[in-house]
Amino acid sequence: MARTGGTDAVTCGGCALSAVGAITAPAVWLSMDRTDRHLGGGFENEGMDYTVLFTELPFVILAGAFVPLLAFTLLVRWRDRRRG
């Protein structure tokens, strides 16, 4: 089955949204007070815990990539069902 131009545009839009989410989620995560405390925002290096970079950050990136992609996919499928 050949792809149409609209399908390629939707696929490209989903990939772009996933990339933006994967970049935005860690930026938001780094700006939170909780993360700041773990990464050295405590008094005299109190509470420095760099394990959050290995435990939380991968999940933040994955969630940032997949949650917008999932929402986009559901919206596209809902739109297609309403059309036909």
mmCIF file of the N, C-alpha and C atoms, coordinates in Angstrom:
data_MODEL
# 
_entry.id   MODEL 
# 
loop_
_atom_site.group_PDB 
_atom_site.id 
_atom_site.type_symbol 
_atom_site.label_atom_id 
_atom_site.label_alt_id 
_atom_site.label_comp_id 
_atom_site.label_asym_id 
_atom_site.label_entity_id 
_atom_site.label_seq_id 
_atom_site.pdbx_PDB_ins_code 
_atom_site.Cartn_x 
_atom_site.Cartn_y 
_atom_site.Cartn_z 
_atom_site.occupancy 
_atom_site.B_iso_or_equiv 
_atom_site.pdbx_formal_charge 
_atom_site.auth_seq_id 
_atom_site.auth_comp_id 
_atom_site.auth_asym_id 
_atom_site.auth_atom_id 
_atom_site.pdbx_PDB_model_num 
ATOM 1   N N  . MET A 1 1  ? 0.838   -1.167 0.000  1.00 0.00 ? 1  MET A N  1 
ATOM 2   C CA . MET A 1 1  ? 0.000   0.000  0.000  1.00 0.00 ? 1  MET A CA 1 
ATOM 3   C C  . MET A 1 1  ? 0.889   1.238  0.000  1.00 0.00 ? 1  MET A C  1 
ATOM 4   N N  . ALA A 1 2  ? 0.655   2.127  -0.909 1.00 0.00 ? 2  ALA A N  1 
ATOM 5   C CA . ALA A 1 2  ? 1.452   3.345  -1.024 1.00 0.00 ? 2  ALA A CA 1 
ATOM 6   C C  . ALA A 1 2  ? 0.962   4.387  -0.027 1.00 0.00 ? 2  ALA A C  1 
ATOM 7   N N  . ARG A 1 3  ? 1.898   5.124  0.498  1.00 0.00 ? 3  ARG A N  1 
ATOM 8   C CA . ARG A 1 3  ? 1.543   6.196  1.431  1.00 0.00 ? 3  ARG A CA 1 
ATOM 9   C C  . ARG A 1 3  ? 1.132   7.442  0.654  1.00 0.00 ? 3  ARG A C  1 
ATOM 10  N N  . THR A 1 4  ? 0.193   8.144  1.210  1.00 0.00 ? 4  THR A N  1 
ATOM 11  C CA . THR A 1 4  ? -0.228  9.393  0.595  1.00 0.00 ? 4  THR A CA 1 
ATOM 12  C C  . THR A 1 4  ? 0.530   10.542 1.237  1.00 0.00 ? 4  THR A C  1 
ATOM 13  N N  . GLY A 1 5  ? 0.437   11.705 0.657  1.00 0.00 ? 5  GLY A N  1 
ATOM 14  C CA . GLY A 1 5  ? 1.130   12.870 1.200  1.00 0.00 ? 5  GLY A CA 1 
ATOM 15  C C  . GLY A 1 5  ? 0.649   13.239 2.588  1.00 0.00 ? 5  GLY A C  1 
ATOM 16  N N  . GLY A 1 6  ? -0.653  13.059 2.865  1.00 0.00 ? 6  GLY A N  1 
ATOM 17  C CA . GLY A 1 6  ? -1.196  13.382 4.176  1.00 0.00 ? 6  GLY A CA 1 
ATOM 18  C C  . GLY A 1 6  ? -0.664  12.472 5.265  1.00 0.00 ? 6  GLY A C  1 
ATOM 19  N N  . THR A 1 7  ? -0.495  11.201 4.944  1.00 0.00 ? 7  THR A N  1 
ATOM 20  C CA . THR A 1 7  ? 0.026   10.245 5.923  1.00 0.00 ? 7  THR A CA 1 
ATOM 21  C C  . THR A 1 7  ? 1.470   10.572 6.272  1.00 0.00 ? 7  THR A C  1 
ATOM 22  N N  . ASP A 1 8  ? 2.251   10.945 5.279  1.00 0.00 ? 8  ASP A N  1 
ATOM 23  C CA . ASP A 1 8  ? 3.643   11.324 5.545  1.00 0.00 ? 8  ASP A CA 1 
ATOM 24  C C  . ASP A 1 8  ? 3.714   12.573 6.408  1.00 0.00 ? 8  ASP A C  1 
ATOM 25  N N  . ALA A 1 9  ? 2.828   13.528 6.167  1.00 0.00 ? 9  ALA A N  1 
ATOM 26  C CA . ALA A 1 9  ? 2.811   14.753 6.956  1.00 0.00 ? 9  ALA A CA 1 
ATOM 27  C C  . ALA A 1 9  ? 2.426   14.455 8.405  1.00 0.00 ? 9  ALA A C  1 
ATOM 28  N N  . VAL A 1 10 ? 1.462   13.565 8.604  1.00 0.00 ? 10 VAL A N  1 
ATOM 29  C CA . VAL A 1 10 ? 1.063   13.192 9.958  1.00 0.00 ? 10 VAL A CA 1 
ATOM 30  C C  . VAL A 1 10 ? 2.204   12.472 10.670 1.00 0.00 ? 10 VAL A C  1 
ATOM 31  N N  . THR A 1 11 ? 2.885   11.580 9.976  1.00 0.00 ? 11 THR A N  1 
ATOM 32  C CA . THR A 1 11 ? 4.014   10.864 10.556 1.00 0.00 ? 11 THR A CA 1 
ATOM 33  C C  . THR A 1 11 ? 5.130   11.833 10.929 1.00 0.00 ? 11 THR A C  1 
ATOM 34  N N  . CYS A 1 12 ? 5.416   12.759 10.067 1.00 0.00 ? 12 CYS A N  1 
ATOM 35  C CA . CYS A 1 12 ? 6.451   13.762 10.341 1.00 0.00 ? 12 CYS A CA 1 
ATOM 36  C C  . CYS A 1 12 ? 6.051   14.642 11.528 1.00 0.00 ? 12 CYS A C  1 
ATOM 37  N N  . GLY A 1 13 ? 4.780   15.001 11.601 1.00 0.00 ? 13 GLY A N  1 
ATOM 38  C CA . GLY A 1 13 ? 4.296   15.807 12.723 1.00 0.00 ? 13 GLY A CA 1 
ATOM 39  C C  . GLY A 1 13 ? 4.420   15.065 14.043 1.00 0.00 ? 13 GLY A C  1 
ATOM 40  N N  . GLY A 1 14 ? 4.110   13.771 14.041 1.00 0.00 ? 14 GLY A N  1 
ATOM 41  C CA . GLY A 1 14 ? 4.247   12.976 15.256 1.00 0.00 ? 14 GLY A CA 1 
ATOM 42  C C  . GLY A 1 14 ? 5.690   12.861 15.696 1.00 0.00 ? 14 GLY A C  1 
ATOM 43  N N  . CYS A 1 15 ? 6.589   12.670 14.763 1.00 0.00 ? 15 CYS A N  1 
ATOM 44  C CA . CYS A 1 15 ? 8.018   12.584 15.102 1.00 0.00 ? 15 CYS A CA 1 
ATOM 45  C C  . CYS A 1 15 ? 8.538   13.921 15.632 1.00 0.00 ? 15 CYS A C  1 
ATOM 46  N N  . ALA A 1 16 ? 8.117   15.003 15.020 1.00 0.00 ? 16 ALA A N  1 
ATOM 47  C CA . ALA A 1 16 ? 8.541   16.331 15.481 1.00 0.00 ? 16 ALA A CA 1 
ATOM 48  C C  . ALA A 1 16 ? 8.015   16.605 16.882 1.00 0.00 ? 16 ALA A C  1 
ATOM 49  N N  . LEU A 1 17 ? 6.761   16.250 17.132 1.00 0.00 ? 17 LEU A N  1 
ATOM 50  C CA . LEU A 1 17 ? 6.179   16.439 18.455 1.00 0.00 ? 17 LEU A CA 1 
ATOM 51  C C  . LEU A 1 17 ? 6.909   15.601 19.497 1.00 0.00 ? 17 LEU A C  1 
ATOM 52  N N  . SER A 1 18 ? 7.292   14.395 19.143 1.00 0.00 ? 18 SER A N  1 
ATOM 53  C CA . SER A 1 18 ? 8.039   13.527 20.046 1.00 0.00 ? 18 SER A CA 1 
ATOM 54  C C  . SER A 1 18 ? 9.410   14.125 20.360 1.00 0.00 ? 18 SER A C  1 
ATOM 55  N N  . ALA A 1 19 ? 10.071  14.661 19.363 1.00 0.00 ? 19 ALA A N  1 
ATOM 56  C CA . ALA A 1 19 ? 11.386  15.277 19.579 1.00 0.00 ? 19 ALA A CA 1 
ATOM 57  C C  . ALA A 1 19 ? 11.286  16.509 20.472 1.00 0.00 ? 19 ALA A C  1 
ATOM 58  N N  . VAL A 1 20 ? 10.289  17.328 20.240 1.00 0.00 ? 20 VAL A N  1 
ATOM 59  C CA . VAL A 1 20 ? 10.096  18.524 21.073 1.00 0.00 ? 20 VAL A CA 1 
ATOM 60  C C  . VAL A 1 20 ? 9.805   18.122 22.512 1.00 0.00 ? 20 VAL A C  1 
ATOM 61  N N  . GLY A 1 21 ? 8.985   17.090 22.697 1.00 0.00 ? 21 GLY A N  1 
ATOM 62  C CA . GLY A 1 21 ? 8.690   16.618 24.048 1.00 0.00 ? 21 GLY A CA 1 
ATOM 63  C C  . GLY A 1 21 ? 9.916   16.066 24.747 1.00 0.00 ? 21 GLY A C  1 
ATOM 64  N N  . ALA A 1 22 ? 10.762  15.339 24.010 1.00 0.00 ? 22 ALA A N  1 
ATOM 65  C CA . ALA A 1 22 ? 11.973  14.768 24.593 1.00 0.00 ? 22 ALA A CA 1 
ATOM 66  C C  . ALA A 1 22 ? 12.981  15.841 24.983 1.00 0.00 ? 22 ALA A C  1 
ATOM 67  N N  . ILE A 1 23 ? 12.920  16.984 24.343 1.00 0.00 ? 23 ILE A N  1 
ATOM 68  C CA . ILE A 1 23 ? 13.814  18.094 24.693 1.00 0.00 ? 23 ILE A CA 1 
ATOM 69  C C  . ILE A 1 23 ? 13.216  18.961 25.793 1.00 0.00 ? 23 ILE A C  1 
ATOM 70  N N  . THR A 1 24 ? 11.918  19.174 25.740 1.00 0.00 ? 24 THR A N  1 
ATOM 71  C CA . THR A 1 24 ? 11.257  20.051 26.702 1.00 0.00 ? 24 THR A CA 1 
ATOM 72  C C  . THR A 1 24 ? 11.136  19.417 28.085 1.00 0.00 ? 24 THR A C  1 
ATOM 73  N N  . ALA A 1 25 ? 10.841  18.129 28.148 1.00 0.00 ? 25 ALA A N  1 
ATOM 74  C CA . ALA A 1 25 ? 10.636  17.466 29.443 1.00 0.00 ? 25 ALA A CA 1 
ATOM 75  C C  . ALA A 1 25 ? 11.856  17.570 30.363 1.00 0.00 ? 25 ALA A C  1 
ATOM 76  N N  . PRO A 1 26 ? 13.078  17.289 29.886 1.00 0.00 ? 26 PRO A N  1 
ATOM 77  C CA . PRO A 1 26 ? 14.228  17.455 30.791 1.00 0.00 ? 26 PRO A CA 1 
ATOM 78  C C  . PRO A 1 26 ? 14.463  18.913 31.193 1.00 0.00 ? 26 PRO A C  1 
ATOM 79  N N  . ALA A 1 27 ? 14.155  19.844 30.299 1.00 0.00 ? 27 ALA A N  1 
ATOM 80  C CA . ALA A 1 27 ? 14.313  21.260 30.653 1.00 0.00 ? 27 ALA A CA 1 
ATOM 81  C C  . ALA A 1 27 ? 13.359  21.637 31.780 1.00 0.00 ? 27 ALA A C  1 
ATOM 82  N N  . VAL A 1 28 ? 12.132  21.155 31.708 1.00 0.00 ? 28 VAL A N  1 
ATOM 83  C CA . VAL A 1 28 ? 11.164  21.418 32.780 1.00 0.00 ? 28 VAL A CA 1 
ATOM 84  C C  . VAL A 1 28 ? 11.594  20.699 34.056 1.00 0.00 ? 28 VAL A C  1 
ATOM 85  N N  . TRP A 1 29 ? 12.057  19.465 33.920 1.00 0.00 ? 29 TRP A N  1 
ATOM 86  C CA . TRP A 1 29 ? 12.509  18.688 35.071 1.00 0.00 ? 29 TRP A CA 1 
ATOM 87  C C  . TRP A 1 29 ? 13.666  19.388 35.784 1.00 0.00 ? 29 TRP A C  1 
ATOM 88  N N  . LEU A 1 30 ? 14.600  19.941 35.013 1.00 0.00 ? 30 LEU A N  1 
ATOM 89  C CA . LEU A 1 30 ? 15.751  20.626 35.612 1.00 0.00 ? 30 LEU A CA 1 
ATOM 90  C C  . LEU A 1 30 ? 15.354  21.929 36.303 1.00 0.00 ? 30 LEU A C  1 
ATOM 91  N N  . SER A 1 31 ? 14.250  22.528 35.912 1.00 0.00 ? 31 SER A N  1 
ATOM 92  C CA . SER A 1 31 ? 13.833  23.794 36.507 1.00 0.00 ? 31 SER A CA 1 
ATOM 93  C C  . SER A 1 31 ? 13.011  23.611 37.782 1.00 0.00 ? 31 SER A C  1 
ATOM 94  N N  . MET A 1 32 ? 12.699  22.386 38.137 1.00 0.00 ? 32 MET A N  1 
ATOM 95  C CA . MET A 1 32 ? 11.888  22.134 39.328 1.00 0.00 ? 32 MET A CA 1 
ATOM 96  C C  . MET A 1 32 ? 12.725  22.241 40.597 1.00 0.00 ? 32 MET A C  1 
ATOM 97  N N  . ASP A 1 33 ? 12.093  22.670 41.690 1.00 0.00 ? 33 ASP A N  1 
ATOM 98  C CA . ASP A 1 33 ? 12.792  22.834 42.968 1.00 0.00 ? 33 ASP A CA 1 
ATOM 99  C C  . ASP A 1 33 ? 13.341  21.507 43.493 1.00 0.00 ? 33 ASP A C  1 
ATOM 100 N N  . ARG A 1 34 ? 12.581  20.445 43.315 1.00 0.00 ? 34 ARG A N  1 
ATOM 101 C CA . ARG A 1 34 ? 13.011  19.130 43.807 1.00 0.00 ? 34 ARG A CA 1 
ATOM 102 C C  . ARG A 1 34 ? 14.315  18.701 43.131 1.00 0.00 ? 34 ARG A C  1 
ATOM 103 N N  . THR A 1 35 ? 14.399  18.880 41.832 1.00 0.00 ? 35 THR A N  1 
ATOM 104 C CA . THR A 1 35 ? 15.611  18.510 41.097 1.00 0.00 ? 35 THR A CA 1 
ATOM 105 C C  . THR A 1 35 ? 16.770  19.408 41.500 1.00 0.00 ? 35 THR A C  1 
ATOM 106 N N  . ASP A 1 36 ? 16.489  20.673 41.721 1.00 0.00 ? 36 ASP A N  1 
ATOM 107 C CA . ASP A 1 36 ? 17.532  21.602 42.136 1.00 0.00 ? 36 ASP A CA 1 
ATOM 108 C C  . ASP A 1 36 ? 18.126  21.193 43.483 1.00 0.00 ? 36 ASP A C  1 
ATOM 109 N N  . ARG A 1 37 ? 17.279  20.717 44.377 1.00 0.00 ? 37 ARG A N  1 
ATOM 110 C CA . ARG A 1 37 ? 17.786  20.239 45.683 1.00 0.00 ? 37 ARG A CA 1 
ATOM 111 C C  . ARG A 1 37 ? 18.705  19.042 45.514 1.00 0.00 ? 37 ARG A C  1 
ATOM 112 N N  . HIS A 1 38 ? 18.322  18.122 44.628 1.00 0.00 ? 38 HIS A N  1 
ATOM 113 C CA . HIS A 1 38 ? 19.140  16.921 44.427 1.00 0.00 ? 38 HIS A CA 1 
ATOM 114 C C  . HIS A 1 38 ? 20.470  17.226 43.740 1.00 0.00 ? 38 HIS A C  1 
ATOM 115 N N  . LEU A 1 39 ? 20.484  18.215 42.902 1.00 0.00 ? 39 LEU A N  1 
ATOM 116 C CA . LEU A 1 39 ? 21.692  18.493 42.127 1.00 0.00 ? 39 LEU A CA 1 
ATOM 117 C C  . LEU A 1 39 ? 22.534  19.625 42.708 1.00 0.00 ? 39 LEU A C  1 
ATOM 118 N N  . GLY A 1 40 ? 22.423  19.866 44.005 1.00 0.00 ? 40 GLY A N  1 
ATOM 119 C CA . GLY A 1 40 ? 23.338  20.804 44.636 1.00 0.00 ? 40 GLY A CA 1 
ATOM 120 C C  . GLY A 1 40 ? 22.722  22.093 45.104 1.00 0.00 ? 40 GLY A C  1 
ATOM 121 N N  . GLY A 1 41 ? 21.418  22.182 45.126 1.00 0.00 ? 41 GLY A N  1 
ATOM 122 C CA . GLY A 1 41 ? 20.785  23.405 45.594 1.00 0.00 ? 41 GLY A CA 1 
ATOM 123 C C  . GLY A 1 41 ? 20.646  23.464 47.097 1.00 0.00 ? 41 GLY A C  1 
ATOM 124 N N  . GLY A 1 42 ? 21.097  22.435 47.796 1.00 0.00 ? 42 GLY A N  1 
ATOM 125 C CA . GLY A 1 42 ? 21.001  22.397 49.252 1.00 0.00 ? 42 GLY A CA 1 
ATOM 126 C C  . GLY A 1 42 ? 22.091  23.251 49.889 1.00 0.00 ? 42 GLY A C  1 
ATOM 127 N N  . PHE A 1 43 ? 21.966  23.464 51.181 1.00 0.00 ? 43 PHE A N  1 
ATOM 128 C CA . PHE A 1 43 ? 22.930  24.251 51.931 1.00 0.00 ? 43 PHE A CA 1 
ATOM 129 C C  . PHE A 1 43 ? 24.233  23.485 52.073 1.00 0.00 ? 43 PHE A C  1 
ATOM 130 N N  . GLU A 1 44 ? 25.355  24.068 51.626 1.00 0.00 ? 44 GLU A N  1 
ATOM 131 C CA . GLU A 1 44 ? 26.692  23.483 51.702 1.00 0.00 ? 44 GLU A CA 1 
ATOM 132 C C  . GLU A 1 44 ? 26.728  22.062 51.148 1.00 0.00 ? 44 GLU A C  1 
ATOM 133 N N  . ASN A 1 45 ? 26.243  21.903 49.952 1.00 0.00 ? 45 ASN A N  1 
ATOM 134 C CA . ASN A 1 45 ? 26.202  20.625 49.233 1.00 0.00 ? 45 ASN A CA 1 
ATOM 135 C C  . ASN A 1 45 ? 25.398  19.555 49.964 1.00 0.00 ? 45 ASN A C  1 
ATOM 136 N N  . GLU A 1 46 ? 24.542  19.973 50.838 1.00 0.00 ? 46 GLU A N  1 
ATOM 137 C CA . GLU A 1 46 ? 23.697  19.040 51.554 1.00 0.00 ? 46 GLU A CA 1 
ATOM 138 C C  . GLU A 1 46 ? 22.602  18.548 50.607 1.00 0.00 ? 46 GLU A C  1 
ATOM 139 N N  . GLY A 1 47 ? 22.420  17.281 50.570 1.00 0.00 ? 47 GLY A N  1 
ATOM 140 C CA . GLY A 1 47 ? 21.367  16.727 49.747 1.00 0.00 ? 47 GLY A CA 1 
ATOM 141 C C  . GLY A 1 47 ? 21.756  16.500 48.302 1.00 0.00 ? 47 GLY A C  1 
ATOM 142 N N  . MET A 1 48 ? 23.041  16.549 47.982 1.00 0.00 ? 48 MET A N  1 
ATOM 143 C CA . MET A 1 48 ? 23.457  16.288 46.602 1.00 0.00 ? 48 MET A CA 1 
ATOM 144 C C  . MET A 1 48 ? 23.297  14.811 46.308 1.00 0.00 ? 48 MET A C  1 
ATOM 145 N N  . ASP A 1 49 ? 22.517  14.498 45.309 1.00 0.00 ? 49 ASP A N  1 
ATOM 146 C CA . ASP A 1 49 ? 22.230  13.116 44.974 1.00 0.00 ? 49 ASP A CA 1 
ATOM 147 C C  . ASP A 1 49 ? 22.223  12.994 43.449 1.00 0.00 ? 49 ASP A C  1 
ATOM 148 N N  . TYR A 1 50 ? 23.362  12.633 42.902 1.00 0.00 ? 50 TYR A N  1 
ATOM 149 C CA . TYR A 1 50 ? 23.485  12.549 41.443 1.00 0.00 ? 50 TYR A CA 1 
ATOM 150 C C  . TYR A 1 50 ? 22.883  11.274 40.865 1.00 0.00 ? 50 TYR A C  1 
ATOM 151 N N  . THR A 1 51 ? 22.379  10.387 41.726 1.00 0.00 ? 51 THR A N  1 
ATOM 152 C CA . THR A 1 51 ? 21.734  9.189  41.189 1.00 0.00 ? 51 THR A CA 1 
ATOM 153 C C  . THR A 1 51 ? 20.437  9.519  40.464 1.00 0.00 ? 51 THR A C  1 
ATOM 154 N N  . VAL A 1 52 ? 19.885  10.718 40.694 1.00 0.00 ? 52 VAL A N  1 
ATOM 155 C CA . VAL A 1 52 ? 18.664  11.094 39.974 1.00 0.00 ? 52 VAL A CA 1 
ATOM 156 C C  . VAL A 1 52 ? 18.932  11.193 38.474 1.00 0.00 ? 52 VAL A C  1 
ATOM 157 N N  . LEU A 1 53 ? 20.182  11.437 38.102 1.00 0.00 ? 53 LEU A N  1 
ATOM 158 C CA . LEU A 1 53 ? 20.516  11.500 36.677 1.00 0.00 ? 53 LEU A CA 1 
ATOM 159 C C  . LEU A 1 53 ? 20.384  10.128 36.018 1.00 0.00 ? 53 LEU A C  1 
ATOM 160 N N  . PHE A 1 54 ? 20.562  9.073  36.799 1.00 0.00 ? 54 PHE A N  1 
ATOM 161 C CA . PHE A 1 54 ? 20.456  7.714  36.263 1.00 0.00 ? 54 PHE A CA 1 
ATOM 162 C C  . PHE A 1 54 ? 19.091  7.083  36.517 1.00 0.00 ? 54 PHE A C  1 
ATOM 163 N N  . THR A 1 55 ? 18.394  7.567  37.541 1.00 0.00 ? 55 THR A N  1 
ATOM 164 C CA . THR A 1 55 ? 17.110  6.959  37.884 1.00 0.00 ? 55 THR A CA 1 
ATOM 165 C C  . THR A 1 55 ? 15.924  7.731  37.325 1.00 0.00 ? 55 THR A C  1 
ATOM 166 N N  . GLU A 1 56 ? 15.928  9.036  37.427 1.00 0.00 ? 56 GLU A N  1 
ATOM 167 C CA . GLU A 1 56 ? 14.777  9.823  36.997 1.00 0.00 ? 56 GLU A CA 1 
ATOM 168 C C  . GLU A 1 56 ? 14.902  10.363 35.577 1.00 0.00 ? 56 GLU A C  1 
ATOM 169 N N  . LEU A 1 57 ? 16.068  10.827 35.212 1.00 0.00 ? 57 LEU A N  1 
ATOM 170 C CA . LEU A 1 57 ? 16.228  11.489 33.914 1.00 0.00 ? 57 LEU A CA 1 
ATOM 171 C C  . LEU A 1 57 ? 15.852  10.613 32.716 1.00 0.00 ? 57 LEU A C  1 
ATOM 172 N N  . PRO A 1 58 ? 16.234  9.336  32.676 1.00 0.00 ? 58 PRO A N  1 
ATOM 173 C CA . PRO A 1 58 ? 15.797  8.521  31.531 1.00 0.00 ? 58 PRO A CA 1 
ATOM 174 C C  . PRO A 1 58 ? 14.277  8.400  31.430 1.00 0.00 ? 58 PRO A C  1 
ATOM 175 N N  . PHE A 1 59 ? 13.605  8.287  32.562 1.00 0.00 ? 59 PHE A N  1 
ATOM 176 C CA . PHE A 1 59 ? 12.149  8.211  32.547 1.00 0.00 ? 59 PHE A CA 1 
ATOM 177 C C  . PHE A 1 59 ? 11.518  9.532  32.109 1.00 0.00 ? 59 PHE A C  1 
ATOM 178 N N  . VAL A 1 60 ? 12.136  10.634 32.504 1.00 0.00 ? 60 VAL A N  1 
ATOM 179 C CA . VAL A 1 60 ? 11.641  11.948 32.088 1.00 0.00 ? 60 VAL A CA 1 
ATOM 180 C C  . VAL A 1 60 ? 11.756  12.097 30.574 1.00 0.00 ? 60 VAL A C  1 
ATOM 181 N N  . ILE A 1 61 ? 12.870  11.690 30.023 1.00 0.00 ? 61 ILE A N  1 
ATOM 182 C CA . ILE A 1 61 ? 13.069  11.791 28.573 1.00 0.00 ? 61 ILE A CA 1 
ATOM 183 C C  . ILE A 1 61 ? 12.096  10.881 27.831 1.00 0.00 ? 61 ILE A C  1 
ATOM 184 N N  . LEU A 1 62 ? 11.944  9.646  28.301 1.00 0.00 ? 62 LEU A N  1 
ATOM 185 C CA . LEU A 1 62 ? 11.009  8.720  27.655 1.00 0.00 ? 62 LEU A CA 1 
ATOM 186 C C  . LEU A 1 62 ? 9.570   9.223  27.744 1.00 0.00 ? 62 LEU A C  1 
ATOM 187 N N  . ALA A 1 63 ? 9.183   9.706  28.905 1.00 0.00 ? 63 ALA A N  1 
ATOM 188 C CA . ALA A 1 63 ? 7.827   10.235 29.048 1.00 0.00 ? 63 ALA A CA 1 
ATOM 189 C C  . ALA A 1 63 ? 7.633   11.465 28.181 1.00 0.00 ? 63 ALA A C  1 
ATOM 190 N N  . GLY A 1 64 ? 8.650   12.312 28.102 1.00 0.00 ? 64 GLY A N  1 
ATOM 191 C CA . GLY A 1 64 ? 8.560   13.497 27.257 1.00 0.00 ? 64 GLY A CA 1 
ATOM 192 C C  . GLY A 1 64 ? 8.435   13.156 25.787 1.00 0.00 ? 64 GLY A C  1 
ATOM 193 N N  . ALA A 1 65 ? 9.007   12.028 25.386 1.00 0.00 ? 65 ALA A N  1 
ATOM 194 C CA . ALA A 1 65 ? 8.919   11.619 23.981 1.00 0.00 ? 65 ALA A CA 1 
ATOM 195 C C  . ALA A 1 65 ? 7.625   10.884 23.682 1.00 0.00 ? 65 ALA A C  1 
ATOM 196 N N  . PHE A 1 66 ? 7.175   10.025 24.591 1.00 0.00 ? 66 PHE A N  1 
ATOM 197 C CA . PHE A 1 66 ? 6.051   9.153  24.282 1.00 0.00 ? 66 PHE A CA 1 
ATOM 198 C C  . PHE A 1 66 ? 4.679   9.711  24.641 1.00 0.00 ? 66 PHE A C  1 
ATOM 199 N N  . VAL A 1 67 ? 4.571   10.521 25.670 1.00 0.00 ? 67 VAL A N  1 
ATOM 200 C CA . VAL A 1 67 ? 3.257   11.060 26.041 1.00 0.00 ? 67 VAL A CA 1 
ATOM 201 C C  . VAL A 1 67 ? 2.703   11.983 24.949 1.00 0.00 ? 67 VAL A C  1 
ATOM 202 N N  . PRO A 1 68 ? 3.474   12.942 24.426 1.00 0.00 ? 68 PRO A N  1 
ATOM 203 C CA . PRO A 1 68 ? 2.930   13.751 23.332 1.00 0.00 ? 68 PRO A CA 1 
ATOM 204 C C  . PRO A 1 68 ? 2.641   12.927 22.081 1.00 0.00 ? 68 PRO A C  1 
ATOM 205 N N  . LEU A 1 69 ? 3.482   11.937 21.803 1.00 0.00 ? 69 LEU A N  1 
ATOM 206 C CA . LEU A 1 69 ? 3.262   11.080 20.641 1.00 0.00 ? 69 LEU A CA 1 
ATOM 207 C C  . LEU A 1 69 ? 1.986   10.259 20.805 1.00 0.00 ? 69 LEU A C  1 
ATOM 208 N N  . LEU A 1 70 ? 1.744   9.753  21.988 1.00 0.00 ? 70 LEU A N  1 
ATOM 209 C CA . LEU A 1 70 ? 0.529   8.999  22.250 1.00 0.00 ? 70 LEU A CA 1 
ATOM 210 C C  . LEU A 1 70 ? -0.706  9.887  22.105 1.00 0.00 ? 70 LEU A C  1 
ATOM 211 N N  . ALA A 1 71 ? -0.650  11.086 22.661 1.00 0.00 ? 71 ALA A N  1 
ATOM 212 C CA . ALA A 1 71 ? -1.777  12.012 22.542 1.00 0.00 ? 71 ALA A CA 1 
ATOM 213 C C  . ALA A 1 71 ? -2.024  12.375 21.085 1.00 0.00 ? 71 ALA A C  1 
ATOM 214 N N  . PHE A 1 72 ? -0.975  12.616 20.334 1.00 0.00 ? 72 PHE A N  1 
ATOM 215 C CA . PHE A 1 72 ? -1.092  12.955 18.919 1.00 0.00 ? 72 PHE A CA 1 
ATOM 216 C C  . PHE A 1 72 ? -1.714  11.798 18.135 1.00 0.00 ? 72 PHE A C  1 
ATOM 217 N N  . THR A 1 73 ? -1.269  10.588 18.421 1.00 0.00 ? 73 THR A N  1 
ATOM 218 C CA . THR A 1 73 ? -1.804  9.406  17.742 1.00 0.00 ? 73 THR A CA 1 
ATOM 219 C C  . THR A 1 73 ? -3.288  9.232  18.030 1.00 0.00 ? 73 THR A C  1 
ATOM 220 N N  . LEU A 1 74 ? -3.660  9.403  19.287 1.00 0.00 ? 74 LEU A N  1 
ATOM 221 C CA . LEU A 1 74 ? -5.074  9.270  19.641 1.00 0.00 ? 74 LEU A CA 1 
ATOM 222 C C  . LEU A 1 74 ? -5.931  10.343 18.969 1.00 0.00 ? 74 LEU A C  1 
ATOM 223 N N  . LEU A 1 75 ? -5.428  11.558 18.906 1.00 0.00 ? 75 LEU A N  1 
ATOM 224 C CA . LEU A 1 75 ? -6.179  12.630 18.238 1.00 0.00 ? 75 LEU A CA 1 
ATOM 225 C C  . LEU A 1 75 ? -6.332  12.371 16.743 1.00 0.00 ? 75 LEU A C  1 
ATOM 226 N N  . VAL A 1 76 ? -5.286  11.879 16.102 1.00 0.00 ? 76 VAL A N  1 
ATOM 227 C CA . VAL A 1 76 ? -5.361  11.587 14.663 1.00 0.00 ? 76 VAL A CA 1 
ATOM 228 C C  . VAL A 1 76 ? -6.345  10.457 14.405 1.00 0.00 ? 76 VAL A C  1 
ATOM 229 N N  . ARG A 1 77 ? -6.307  9.418  15.221 1.00 0.00 ? 77 ARG A N  1 
ATOM 230 C CA . ARG A 1 77 ? -7.250  8.303  15.046 1.00 0.00 ? 77 ARG A CA 1 
ATOM 231 C C  . ARG A 1 77 ? -8.688  8.753  15.295 1.00 0.00 ? 77 ARG A C  1 
ATOM 232 N N  . TRP A 1 78 ? -8.885  9.602  16.304 1.00 0.00 ? 78 TRP A N  1 
ATOM 233 C CA . TRP A 1 78 ? -10.219 10.118 16.593 1.00 0.00 ? 78 TRP A CA 1 
ATOM 234 C C  . TRP A 1 78 ? -10.728 10.964 15.433 1.00 0.00 ? 78 TRP A C  1 
ATOM 235 N N  . ARG A 1 79 ? -9.841  11.786 14.876 1.00 0.00 ? 79 ARG A N  1 
ATOM 236 C CA . ARG A 1 79 ? -10.217 12.609 13.730 1.00 0.00 ? 79 ARG A CA 1 
ATOM 237 C C  . ARG A 1 79 ? -10.577 11.756 12.525 1.00 0.00 ? 79 ARG A C  1 
ATOM 238 N N  . ASP A 1 80 ? -9.800  10.705 12.280 1.00 0.00 ? 80 ASP A N  1 
ATOM 239 C CA . ASP A 1 80 ? -10.088 9.820  11.142 1.00 0.00 ? 80 ASP A CA 1 
ATOM 240 C C  . ASP A 1 80 ? -11.397 9.067  11.313 1.00 0.00 ? 80 ASP A C  1 
ATOM 241 N N  . ARG A 1 81 ? -11.729 8.693  12.533 1.00 0.00 ? 81 ARG A N  1 
ATOM 242 C CA . ARG A 1 81 ? -13.001 8.004  12.768 1.00 0.00 ? 81 ARG A CA 1 
ATOM 243 C C  . ARG A 1 81 ? -14.186 8.929  12.548 1.00 0.00 ? 81 ARG A C  1 
ATOM 244 N N  . ARG A 1 82 ? -14.016 10.178 12.897 1.00 0.00 ? 82 ARG A N  1 
ATOM 245 C CA . ARG A 1 82 ? -15.112 11.132 12.702 1.00 0.00 ? 82 ARG A CA 1 
ATOM 246 C C  . ARG A 1 82 ? -15.334 11.426 11.227 1.00 0.00 ? 82 ARG A C  1 
ATOM 247 N N  . ARG A 1 83 ? -14.288 11.367 10.438 1.00 0.00 ? 83 ARG A N  1 
ATOM 248 C CA . ARG A 1 83 ? -14.408 11.613 8.997  1.00 0.00 ? 83 ARG A CA 1 
ATOM 249 C C  . ARG A 1 83 ? -15.149 10.487 8.291  1.00 0.00 ? 83 ARG A C  1 
ATOM 250 N N  . GLY A 1 84 ? -14.791 9.272  8.636  1.00 0.00 ? 84 GLY A N  1 
ATOM 251 C CA . GLY A 1 84 ? -15.365 8.186  7.840  1.00 0.00 ? 84 GLY A CA 1 
ATOM 252 C C  . GLY A 1 84 ? -15.747 7.067  8.668  1.00 0.00 ? 84 GLY A C  1 
# 
